[in-house]
Amino acid sequence: MGGAANLGRYLRFYAVTSLGWDAFRAVGNAALVILLGRPLLGALGRAACRMNLVVRAVDNG
């Protein structure tokens, strides 16, 4: 059996067993990113401003 035949069988197997589930999850992930992306980035930005971290060098000499 050649490589092309193996690839064809794999693609058919994937389409029958996993493609629907993977497509459903991809649509769900895209919807969550679209709905929650901007509010989450805003919340993270506000949290970063509140932390106000200052990095200082330590002189060990």
Backbone torsions as a table, in degrees:
resi	resn	phi	psi	omega
1	MET	NA	130.7	-177.2
2	GLY	-85.3	173.5	-179.8
3	GLY	-65.3	-36.7	-179.8
4	ALA	-66.3	-39.5	178.7
5	ALA	-66.0	-42.1	177.7
6	ASN	-61.8	-43.2	179.4
7	LEU	-62.5	-42.9	178.1
8	GLY	-61.2	-43.0	178.7
9	ARG	-65.7	-40.7	179.0
10	TYR	-63.3	-44.5	-179.1
11	LEU	-63.0	-39.6	176.0
12	ARG	-64.4	-44.6	179.0
13	PHE	-60.2	-44.4	179.4
14	TYR	-62.8	-44.0	-178.7
15	ALA	-62.9	-39.0	-177.3
16	VAL	-75.3	-39.6	-171.0
17	THR	-97.5	-30.7	-168.4
18	SER	-127.4	-22.4	-170.9
19	LEU	-59.7	-43.6	-179.8
20	GLY	-61.9	-46.1	179.6
21	TRP	-63.7	-45.1	-179.5
22	ASP	-64.4	-39.5	178.8
23	ALA	-65.7	-42.0	178.3
24	PHE	-60.7	-44.7	179.3
25	ARG	-66.6	-37.9	179.6
26	ALA	-64.1	-42.1	178.4
27	VAL	-65.0	-41.6	177.8
28	GLY	-63.1	-43.0	178.3
29	ASN	-63.2	-42.8	179.1
30	ALA	-63.2	-41.1	178.9
31	ALA	-63.1	-42.3	178.9
32	LEU	-64.9	-40.1	178.5
33	VAL	-64.7	-42.2	-179.6
34	ILE	-66.0	-42.5	-176.6
35	LEU	-77.2	-37.6	-171.2
36	LEU	-109.6	-6.6	-175.0
37	GLY	-61.9	-53.6	-176.8
38	ARG	-65.6	-47.0	178.1
39	PRO	-61.8	-37.3	179.9
40	LEU	-67.1	-42.6	177.7
41	LEU	-64.1	-37.2	176.6
42	GLY	-63.8	-43.8	179.0
43	ALA	-64.2	-41.2	178.1
44	LEU	-65.1	-38.7	177.4
45	GLY	-64.2	-42.5	177.6
46	ARG	-64.3	-40.7	178.8
47	ALA	-64.3	-39.1	179.1
48	ALA	-65.2	-38.9	178.4
49	CYS	-66.7	-37.4	-179.4
50	ARG	-70.1	-32.8	-178.5
51	MET	-67.7	-38.7	176.0
52	ASN	46.0	57.0	-178.7
53	LEU	-74.9	140.6	176.2
54	VAL	-122.9	127.6	179.6
55	VAL	-99.4	124.9	180.0
56	ARG	-117.5	143.5	176.8
57	ALA	-77.3	142.8	178.4
58	VAL	-106.0	126.1	178.9
59	ASP	-94.3	110.4	-178.9
60	ASN	-94.7	9.6	-174.8
61	GLY	-100.5	NA	NA
